[in-house]
Amino acid sequence: MKVLGVALALSVFLVGCQSPAEYLQSYQPEATKSAENRFKFENDCTDVTSTLISSKKINIDGFARSYERPQYQIGVKGCKVKQVYTINCDKGYGCTVIAAAK
């Protein structure tokens, strides 16, 4: 019984571990959707395409500790306009556009 408990705890721990690439890939669809929705609103344009420019993990210093977050730069174009958005994502809170550049 003790061995079963240890095996179960170990399997739960290992399932929670993702490689850096898997971690970034897991938030990419939501980050892309956030960039596209922002572009559509700002440019009153519904026919858009997007391209992932970069993705990385960043550390954000909090009150008591540092938090790791995925950050993306996503280019969106449509209606003869191009825009690049920087997006931060947070588990449980979604993805937010934090900067835009033309």
C-alpha positions as CSV (number, residue, x, y, z in Angstrom):
1,M,0.0,0.0,0.0
2,K,2.9,2.4,0.9
3,V,4.5,1.7,-2.5
4,L,1.2,2.5,-4.3
5,G,1.0,5.8,-2.5
6,V,4.6,6.7,-3.4
7,A,4.0,5.7,-7.1
8,L,0.8,7.8,-7.3
9,A,2.5,10.8,-5.8
10,L,5.5,10.5,-8.2
11,S,3.2,10.1,-11.2
12,V,1.2,13.3,-10.2
13,F,4.5,15.1,-9.9
14,L,5.9,14.0,-13.2
15,V,2.6,14.8,-15.1
16,G,2.9,18.4,-13.8
17,C,6.3,18.8,-15.3
18,Q,6.5,20.3,-18.8
19,S,9.5,21.0,-20.9
20,P,10.0,24.7,-21.7
21,A,8.8,24.2,-25.2
22,E,5.7,22.4,-24.1
23,Y,5.0,25.1,-21.5
24,L,5.2,27.9,-24.2
25,Q,3.2,25.9,-26.7
26,S,0.4,25.3,-24.2
27,Y,-0.4,29.1,-24.0
28,Q,0.3,30.0,-27.6
29,P,-3.2,29.5,-29.0
30,E,-4.7,31.7,-26.3
31,A,-2.0,34.3,-26.8
32,T,-2.7,34.3,-30.5
33,K,-6.4,34.7,-30.0
34,S,-5.8,37.7,-27.6
35,A,-3.6,39.4,-30.3
36,E,-6.1,38.8,-33.0
37,N,-9.1,40.0,-31.0
38,R,-7.2,43.2,-30.0
39,F,-6.3,43.8,-33.7
40,K,-9.9,43.2,-34.8
41,F,-11.2,45.7,-32.3
42,E,-8.6,48.4,-32.9
43,N,-8.8,48.2,-36.7
44,D,-12.4,47.3,-37.2
45,C,-11.2,44.4,-39.3
46,T,-12.4,40.8,-39.1
47,D,-10.2,39.1,-41.8
48,V,-6.9,38.7,-40.1
49,T,-3.8,36.4,-40.1
50,S,-1.3,36.0,-37.4
51,T,2.4,34.9,-37.1
52,L,4.3,34.0,-33.9
53,I,7.4,36.1,-33.9
54,S,8.9,35.0,-30.6
55,S,8.1,33.2,-27.3
56,K,10.0,33.0,-24.1
57,K,9.6,32.6,-20.3
58,I,10.0,35.8,-18.2
59,N,10.2,36.3,-14.5
60,I,7.9,38.9,-12.8
61,D,8.9,39.9,-9.3
62,G,5.9,39.7,-7.0
63,F,5.4,40.8,-3.4
64,A,6.9,37.6,-1.8
65,R,8.4,35.8,-4.7
66,S,9.1,35.7,-8.4
67,Y,6.6,34.4,-10.9
68,E,7.4,32.7,-14.2
69,R,5.2,33.7,-17.2
70,P,5.1,32.9,-20.9
71,Q,5.5,36.0,-23.1
72,Y,4.9,36.1,-26.9
73,Q,5.3,38.6,-29.7
74,I,2.7,38.0,-32.3
75,G,2.3,39.8,-35.6
76,V,-1.2,40.3,-36.9
77,K,-2.2,41.7,-40.3
78,G,-5.4,42.4,-42.1
79,C,-7.2,45.2,-44.0
80,K,-3.8,46.6,-45.2
81,V,-2.6,47.1,-41.6
82,K,0.2,45.3,-39.7
83,Q,0.6,45.3,-35.9
84,V,2.9,43.5,-33.5
85,Y,1.6,42.7,-30.0
86,T,3.4,41.6,-26.8
87,I,1.3,39.2,-24.8
88,N,1.8,37.9,-21.3
89,C,-0.1,34.9,-20.1
90,D,-0.9,33.7,-16.5
91,K,-2.3,30.4,-15.5
92,G,-5.9,30.8,-14.4
93,Y,-6.2,34.4,-15.7
94,G,-5.6,34.1,-19.4
95,C,-3.5,36.1,-21.8
96,T,-3.3,39.9,-21.9
97,V,-1.8,42.3,-24.5
98,I,0.7,44.4,-22.7
99,A,2.2,46.4,-25.6
100,A,1.6,47.1,-29.2
101,A,3.9,48.4,-32.0
102,K,3.2,49.3,-35.6
